[in-house]
Amino acid sequence: MLKISERHKAAAVKVLTERVYNPVFFRKLASYGIPANTGEEKAQLLKLASELRQQLNQIYGRTFEEQPEADVITAAQNFVKDTPSIKAAALVYKQMLNS
């Protein structure tokens, strides 16, 4: 297995966070009527989500993630396939999870 540098790992996480996780997270919040209009609001909401996730882990030992619908999975796979930087970051992240 190819060893990935800490710099490449951090870059992969940054790409996935900024281009995949954050946009989906904030769109979902907006769909519930919770807008995040400023950088400060976004930072506060991300921190709150992290704290809630940690509390769930402490209480239940593991979080229960909502499974996406098949069409969402297909759209995500196409997005990754069609976006080289996302694909590269996802491959690095997958290797991080498997190591």
N, C-alpha and C positions, 0 to 999 in steps of 0.2 A: 504494500500500500504506500502511495506517495505521501510524504510528510508535508503538511501544509504549515506555513509560517504563521505566527500569531498575527502579523500584520495582514496577511491574506484572510485569516479567519475574521478579524475585526472588520475588514472591508466588506466581506460577504454579508455579515450580520447587518452592517450599515445599509447596504443596498436593499436587502430584503425588508428591513424595518422601514426605510424611507419610501421605497417604491411599491411595496406590497402590503405589509401589515398596517402601517399608519393610514393609508388611504381607505382601506377596507374598514378599519376600526372607526374612523371619523364619519364615513358614509353611513355605517350602521347606527352610530349614535344620532346622527342627523335624522335618520328615518324614524327614530323614537322621539324626535323633537328636542334633542339635546345638541345644539350647535356649538361648535368650537371655532370662534372667529379670530382669536388672536393666538400668537405663539404661547403666551402665558396660560391661556385656557387649555390649549392642547397639552401642554406640559402637565398641568394639574390633573387633567382627565387621564392621561397615561399613567401618572403616579398613582392615582386612585385605583385604576384597573389593576395595576401591579400589586398594590396592597390587598385588594380584595382577592386576587388570585392566591397570594401567599396565605391569607386567612383560610381560604378553602382548602389549600394543601394541608395546613395544620389541623383543621377540623376533620377532614375526610381522608387525608392521606394522599389524595390524588384528585385533580380537577376532572370534571366531566365536560368534555368539549362537545359542542354541537357538531354533528356530522353534516357536511354539506351535501346538497342534492347532486345527482349525477350530472346535470347540465352545468352546475357550478364547477365541478371537478374538471369536466371537459374544457370549459372556458379557461380555467387556470392552467391546464396542461398546454393548451394552444398558446396562451400568453407567454408561458415559460419557453416554449419551443420557438416562438417568433421574436423573443427579446433576448439576444445573446448575453447581455450583462446579468439579467435575472437568471438565465439558465446556468451560467458559470457560478453565480453566488449560491444557487440552490444545490449544485453539485458539491461545492465546498461545504455547505451546511450539512448536507446528507453525510458526507464523510466525517464531519465533526461529531455527528450523532452516533455514528457507527464505531468511533474510536474509543 
